[in-house]
Amino acid sequence: MRVPLKLKFYYFLSRFFQNKKTPNFSMDIPRDIRNGEEFSLNELKKYLFENNISADDLSLKQFPSGYSNLTYFLKSSSKQFVLRRPPFGAKSLQGGHDMFREYNVLKNLKSQFSKVPDVFLYCDNNEILGAPFYLMERVEGYIIRPNLQQKDSPGSDIIQNVSKSFVSTLVELHNVNIEKANLKDLGNINGYVKRQVEGWIKRYNHSKTDNISNMDFISSWLYENQPSEVGSSIVHNDFKYDNLVLDKDDFSKISAVLDWEMATIGDPFMDLGTTLGYWVDKNDLPELKLFQLSATTLDGNPSREGILELYEKESGKSISNPVFYYVFGLFKIAVIVQQIYFRYKKGFTKDKRFALLNLAVMSLSIMAKQAIEKNKLSDLFE
């Protein structure tokens, strides 16, 4: 597999201009609001007061990570909240950013799956913040951020235990009784795989900015190799390390799963595929690890094949064609990244983190094509 010169050049530069501000393994702390993502508190204070929520001495900060919906920290004299709203410029894209859907999932899922924050209110009045939003509980704890370095890691034994909890939590979610959670109307399992494949291809074409031949190849391959649905479950659709809050007193335990923006009823193996798409192995090519979206190369983590084995053991299910689900996961993540890059190119966001995301799309597409050609999940470049 030949790595494009653009990626090689960027990797070469990155070795000389590495970002010194890599995250520590510490409590998740909000920071100053990013330029262009501010909003006035006046209307929000009035709205909260009208809904019997204390808003005196209200202050606002922002959780700095994440690439999609914006997450803010609200603090009054007596309460702490997390506020979620769509990104600026979200209307330019088709699909996604449905705040009521996310709120509704959290509200109903709580009775059957304890690892979600409580929610307090939903607002669809655009005059308050300029977009719909909801308020939820702030769950304090530790989050494993994508760029966490080995020297800042809590240690291989802890990471190994976290990875096991990671998989068991995903299986636990897939075993939730949909009827008891009152979420049977969230989605339709019939034709789910076909809708997912066709939907993500459509989203890619709508947000396309560069001609990346691998993406077109993968689109065709996914369309031609679709399996039947294996079952129906609640799927998270973005299950990765930095969407998990680790217990502040026991890192091996998961206190909460965050970011339910894309949750639906679907095929659990497709959900696992997205998780595998985020999972970078230690022996993947260094140029393709530049845009690592989850800290999976830390000592103690299993490989993608190891994650598959853990999932099969925990769930009691055998997956006969894991490459399809992995390739789908890579493609879907690439499209999400492409949509963010599209917003940046159109000037809807000024966040400089997004300036080179087209290279991330290229990187993910290389991984997917290599998995297809090798017909396996790990050791793709041997």
C-alpha positions as CSV (number, residue, x, y, z in Angstrom):
1,M,0.0,0.0,0.0
2,R,1.5,3.3,-1.1
3,V,0.9,6.3,1.2
4,P,0.1,9.5,-0.7
5,L,2.9,12.1,-0.7
6,K,0.6,14.6,1.1
7,L,0.3,12.3,4.1
8,K,4.0,11.5,4.1
9,F,4.9,15.2,4.0
10,Y,2.5,16.0,6.8
11,Y,3.9,13.2,8.9
12,F,7.4,14.5,8.2
13,L,6.5,18.0,9.3
14,S,4.6,16.7,12.4
15,R,7.8,15.2,13.7
16,F,9.4,18.7,13.9
17,F,6.3,20.7,14.9
18,Q,4.6,18.4,17.4
19,N,1.9,19.9,19.6
20,K,3.4,20.2,23.0
21,K,-0.1,20.6,24.6
22,T,-1.0,16.9,24.7
23,P,-3.7,16.0,27.2
24,N,-3.0,14.6,30.7
25,F,-5.0,11.8,32.2
26,S,-7.0,14.0,34.5
27,M,-10.5,15.1,35.5
28,D,-12.5,16.5,32.5
29,I,-12.3,20.3,32.9
30,P,-14.2,22.9,30.9
31,R,-12.2,25.8,29.5
32,D,-12.8,29.2,27.9
33,I,-15.2,29.2,25.0
34,R,-13.7,28.9,21.5
35,N,-13.8,31.9,19.2
36,G,-17.1,32.0,17.2
37,E,-19.0,29.6,19.5
38,E,-20.1,32.1,22.2
39,F,-23.7,33.1,23.0
40,S,-25.4,35.5,25.3
41,L,-26.6,34.3,28.7
42,N,-29.4,36.8,29.1
43,E,-32.2,34.9,27.2
44,L,-30.9,31.6,28.7
45,K,-31.2,32.9,32.2
46,K,-34.8,34.0,31.6
47,Y,-35.7,30.6,30.1
48,L,-34.2,28.6,32.9
49,F,-35.9,30.8,35.5
50,E,-39.3,30.2,33.8
51,N,-38.6,26.5,34.0
52,N,-37.8,26.5,37.7
53,I,-34.1,26.1,37.3
54,S,-31.9,28.3,39.4
55,A,-29.8,30.6,37.2
56,D,-28.5,33.2,39.5
57,D,-24.8,34.0,39.0
58,L,-24.8,31.9,35.9
59,S,-21.4,31.4,34.3
60,L,-20.5,29.6,31.0
61,K,-17.5,27.6,29.8
62,Q,-17.0,25.0,27.1
63,F,-15.7,21.5,27.0
64,P,-12.9,21.8,24.4
65,S,-13.0,18.4,22.8
66,G,-15.4,16.9,20.3
67,Y,-16.0,17.7,16.7
68,S,-19.7,17.7,16.3
69,N,-22.4,19.0,18.7
70,L,-21.1,21.7,21.1
71,T,-20.9,21.0,24.8
72,Y,-20.9,23.8,27.4
73,F,-20.6,23.9,31.2
74,L,-23.1,26.0,33.1
75,K,-22.6,26.8,36.7
76,S,-24.9,28.8,39.0
77,S,-24.5,29.5,42.7
78,S,-26.1,26.1,43.5
79,K,-26.1,23.9,40.4
80,Q,-23.9,22.5,37.6
81,F,-25.2,21.5,34.2
82,V,-24.0,20.5,30.8
83,L,-25.7,22.1,27.8
84,R,-25.6,20.5,24.3
85,R,-26.5,22.3,21.1
86,P,-25.7,21.8,17.4
87,P,-22.6,23.3,15.8
88,F,-22.8,26.6,14.0
89,G,-23.5,26.0,10.3
90,A,-25.1,22.6,10.9
91,K,-28.1,23.6,8.7
92,S,-25.8,23.4,5.7
93,L,-25.6,19.6,6.0
94,Q,-28.2,16.9,5.6
95,G,-29.1,14.9,8.7
96,G,-27.6,14.8,12.2
97,H,-27.6,17.2,15.1
98,D,-31.2,16.3,16.2
99,M,-31.1,17.5,19.8
100,F,-34.5,16.2,20.7
101,R,-33.6,12.8,19.5
102,E,-30.5,12.8,21.7
103,Y,-32.5,14.1,24.7
104,N,-35.2,11.5,24.2
105,V,-32.7,8.7,24.1
106,L,-31.1,9.7,27.4
107,K,-34.4,10.3,29.1
108,N,-35.8,6.9,28.2
109,L,-32.7,4.8,28.3
110,K,-31.8,5.6,31.9
111,S,-34.4,3.1,33.3
112,Q,-32.6,0.2,31.5
113,F,-29.0,1.4,31.2
114,S,-27.6,3.3,34.2
115,K,-24.5,4.6,32.4
116,V,-26.1,7.7,31.0
117,P,-26.5,11.2,32.5
118,D,-29.8,12.5,33.8
119,V,-31.5,15.1,31.6
120,F,-33.5,18.1,32.8
121,L,-35.1,19.9,29.9
122,Y,-35.2,20.3,26.2
123,C,-35.7,23.6,24.3
124,D,-36.7,23.9,20.6
125,N,-37.1,27.7,20.8
126,N,-34.4,29.1,18.5
127,E,-34.8,32.6,20.0
128,I,-33.0,31.5,23.2
129,L,-29.6,30.3,21.8
130,G,-30.2,30.4,18.0
131,A,-30.6,26.6,18.0
132,P,-32.3,23.8,19.9
133,F,-30.5,22.6,23.1
134,Y,-31.0,20.5,26.2
135,L,-29.6,20.4,29.7
136,M,-28.2,17.3,31.4
137,E,-26.3,16.3,34.5
138,R,-22.6,16.8,34.7
139,V,-20.9,13.5,35.4
140,E,-17.5,14.1,36.9
141,G,-14.7,11.7,36.0
142,Y,-11.8,10.9,33.8
143,I,-11.8,10.8,30.0
144,I,-9.2,9.1,27.8
145,R,-8.6,11.7,25.2
146,P,-7.3,10.8,21.6
147,N,-3.8,12.3,22.0
148,L,-3.0,10.9,25.4
149,Q,0.7,10.0,25.4
150,Q,2.2,6.8,26.9
151,K,4.1,8.9,29.6
152,D,0.7,10.3,30.8
153,S,-1.2,7.1,30.7
154,P,-2.5,5.6,34.0
155,G,-0.6,2.4,33.2
156,S,-1.0,-0.8,31.1
157,D,-2.8,-2.8,33.8
158,I,-5.5,0.0,34.2
159,I,-5.8,0.4,30.4
160,Q,-6.2,-3.3,30.0
161,N,-9.1,-3.3,32.6
162,V,-10.6,-0.2,30.9
163,S,-10.6,-2.0,27.5
164,K,-12.4,-4.9,29.0
165,S,-15.0,-2.6,30.7
166,F,-15.3,-0.8,27.3
167,V,-16.3,-4.0,25.5
168,S,-18.6,-5.3,28.3
169,T,-20.4,-1.9,28.4
170,L,-21.0,-2.1,24.6
171,V,-22.4,-5.6,25.0
172,E,-24.5,-4.4,27.9
173,L,-26.0,-1.7,25.8
174,H,-26.7,-4.1,22.9
175,N,-28.6,-6.3,25.4
176,V,-31.0,-3.5,26.6
177,N,-34.6,-4.4,26.2
178,I,-35.9,-1.9,23.7
179,E,-39.5,-2.3,24.7
180,K,-38.8,-1.7,28.4
181,A,-36.7,1.4,27.5
182,N,-39.6,2.8,25.5
183,L,-37.4,3.3,22.5
184,K,-39.0,1.0,19.9
185,D,-39.9,4.0,17.8
186,L,-36.3,5.2,17.6
187,G,-35.6,3.2,14.5
188,N,-36.5,0.3,12.2
189,I,-34.2,-2.8,12.0
190,N,-35.7,-3.9,8.7
191,G,-33.4,-2.7,5.9
192,Y,-31.1,-1.1,8.5
193,V,-27.8,-2.1,6.8
194,K,-29.0,-1.0,3.4
195,R,-30.2,2.4,4.8
196,Q,-26.9,2.9,6.6
197,V,-24.7,2.1,3.6
198,E,-26.8,4.2,1.2
199,G,-27.2,7.0,3.7
200,W,-23.5,7.5,4.4
201,I,-22.7,7.3,0.7
202,K,-25.2,10.1,0.1
203,R,-23.8,12.2,3.0
204,Y,-20.3,11.8,1.6
205,N,-21.4,12.9,-1.9
206,H,-23.2,15.9,-0.4
207,S,-20.2,17.1,1.6
208,K,-17.5,16.1,-0.9
209,T,-14.7,18.7,-1.4
210,D,-11.8,16.6,-2.8
211,N,-11.6,13.7,-5.2
212,I,-10.4,10.7,-3.1
213,S,-10.5,7.6,-5.3
214,N,-10.4,5.2,-2.3
215,M,-13.6,6.6,-1.0
216,D,-15.4,5.9,-4.3
217,F,-14.0,2.4,-4.3
218,I,-15.1,1.7,-0.7
219,S,-18.6,3.1,-1.5
220,S,-19.0,0.6,-4.3
221,W,-17.6,-2.3,-2.2
222,L,-19.9,-1.6,0.7
223,Y,-22.9,-1.4,-1.6
224,E,-22.1,-4.7,-3.2
225,N,-21.2,-6.7,0.0
226,Q,-24.1,-5.9,2.4
227,P,-25.0,-8.7,4.8
228,S,-28.4,-9.2,6.3
229,E,-29.2,-7.8,9.8
230,V,-28.2,-10.2,12.6
231,G,-30.5,-8.7,15.2
232,S,-32.1,-5.6,16.7
233,S,-30.6,-3.6,19.5
234,I,-30.0,0.0,20.6
235,V,-26.8,1.1,19.0
236,H,-24.7,4.1,20.1
237,N,-23.0,4.7,16.7
238,D,-20.1,6.6,18.2
239,F,-18.8,4.3,20.9
240,K,-15.1,5.2,21.6
241,Y,-12.9,6.1,24.5
242,D,-13.5,9.8,24.7
243,N,-17.2,9.3,24.8
244,L,-16.8,7.4,28.1
245,V,-16.5,8.9,31.6
246,L,-14.3,6.7,33.9
247,D,-15.2,6.6,37.6
248,K,-13.1,9.1,39.5
249,D,-12.3,6.6,42.2
250,D,-11.9,3.4,40.1
251,F,-10.7,4.0,36.5
252,S,-11.6,0.5,35.4
253,K,-15.3,1.3,35.9
254,I,-17.3,3.3,33.4
255,S,-19.7,5.9,35.0
256,A,-21.3,7.3,31.9
257,V,-21.5,7.0,28.1
258,L,-21.8,10.4,26.4
259,D,-22.7,11.7,22.9
260,W,-25.9,9.9,21.9
261,E,-26.4,12.1,18.8
262,M,-26.5,9.1,16.4
263,A,-28.2,6.5,18.6
264,T,-30.9,4.4,17.0
265,I,-32.3,0.9,16.7
266,G,-30.1,-1.1,14.5
267,D,-27.7,-4.0,14.0
268,P,-25.3,-4.4,16.9
269,F,-22.5,-5.6,14.6
270,M,-22.7,-2.4,12.7
271,D,-22.2,-0.5,16.0
272,L,-19.1,-2.7,16.7
273,G,-17.9,-1.9,13.3
274,T,-17.8,1.9,14.1
275,T,-15.9,1.1,17.3
276,L,-13.4,-0.9,15.3
277,G,-13.1,1.9,12.9
278,Y,-11.9,4.2,15.7
279,W,-9.4,1.5,16.9
280,V,-5.9,2.1,15.7
281,D,-3.4,-0.7,16.3
282,K,0.2,-0.1,17.3
283,N,1.6,-1.6,14.1
284,D,-0.5,0.5,11.8
285,L,1.6,2.7,9.5
286,P,2.8,5.9,11.4
287,E,1.4,8.2,8.7
288,L,-2.0,6.7,9.3
289,K,-1.8,7.2,13.1
290,L,-1.5,10.9,12.8
291,F,-5.3,11.5,13.1
292,Q,-5.9,8.9,15.8
293,L,-9.4,9.5,17.1
294,S,-9.1,7.3,20.1
295,A,-6.1,6.5,22.4
296,T,-6.0,2.8,21.5
297,T,-2.2,2.4,21.0
298,L,-1.5,2.9,24.7
299,D,0.1,-0.1,26.4
300,G,-2.5,-2.5,27.7
301,N,-4.9,-2.1,24.8
302,P,-5.7,-5.1,22.6
303,S,-5.6,-5.0,18.9
304,R,-8.7,-4.8,16.7
305,E,-8.7,-8.6,16.5
306,G,-8.5,-8.6,20.3
307,I,-11.6,-6.3,20.6
308,L,-13.5,-8.6,18.2
309,E,-12.6,-11.6,20.3
310,L,-13.6,-9.9,23.6
311,Y,-16.9,-8.9,22.0
312,E,-17.7,-12.4,20.7
313,K,-16.8,-13.8,24.1
314,E,-18.9,-11.3,26.1
315,S,-21.9,-11.5,23.7
316,G,-21.8,-15.2,22.9
317,K,-22.1,-14.3,19.2
318,S,-19.8,-15.2,16.4
319,I,-19.2,-12.7,13.6
320,S,-18.5,-14.4,10.3
321,N,-17.6,-11.3,8.2
322,P,-16.0,-8.7,10.5
323,V,-14.2,-6.9,7.7
324,F,-17.4,-5.6,6.3
325,Y,-18.4,-4.0,9.6
326,Y,-14.9,-2.6,10.1
327,V,-14.8,-1.1,6.6
328,F,-18.2,0.4,7.1
329,G,-17.0,1.9,10.4
330,L,-14.0,3.5,8.8
331,F,-16.1,4.8,5.9
332,K,-18.7,6.3,8.3
333,I,-16.1,8.0,10.4
334,A,-14.4,9.4,7.2
335,V,-17.8,10.8,6.2
336,I,-18.3,12.4,9.6
337,V,-14.8,14.0,9.3
338,Q,-15.6,15.1,5.8
339,Q,-18.8,16.8,6.9
340,I,-16.8,18.7,9.5
341,Y,-14.2,19.7,6.9
342,F,-17.0,20.8,4.6
343,R,-18.2,23.2,7.3
344,Y,-14.7,24.6,7.7
345,K,-14.2,25.0,4.0
346,K,-17.5,26.9,3.7
347,G,-16.5,29.2,6.6
348,F,-19.2,28.0,9.0
349,T,-16.6,27.4,11.7
350,K,-13.2,29.0,12.2
351,D,-11.9,26.1,14.4
352,K,-8.3,25.6,13.2
353,R,-8.4,22.0,14.3
354,F,-10.5,21.3,11.2
355,A,-8.0,22.7,8.6
356,L,-6.4,19.4,7.7
357,L,-9.3,17.0,8.2
358,N,-9.3,16.2,4.5
359,L,-6.0,14.3,5.1
360,A,-7.8,12.3,7.9
361,V,-10.4,11.3,5.3
362,M,-7.6,10.1,3.0
363,S,-6.0,8.2,5.9
364,L,-9.2,6.4,6.9
365,S,-9.9,5.4,3.3
366,I,-6.4,3.9,3.0
367,M,-7.1,1.7,6.1
368,A,-10.4,0.6,4.7
369,K,-9.1,-0.4,1.3
370,Q,-6.2,-2.3,2.9
371,A,-8.6,-4.2,5.1
372,I,-10.6,-5.2,2.0
373,E,-7.6,-6.3,0.1
374,K,-6.1,-8.2,3.1
375,N,-9.5,-9.5,4.3
376,K,-8.6,-9.0,8.0
377,L,-8.7,-6.5,10.8
378,S,-5.2,-6.3,12.1
379,D,-1.6,-6.6,10.8
380,L,-2.7,-4.8,7.7
381,F,0.7,-3.6,6.6
382,E,2.9,-6.7,7.1
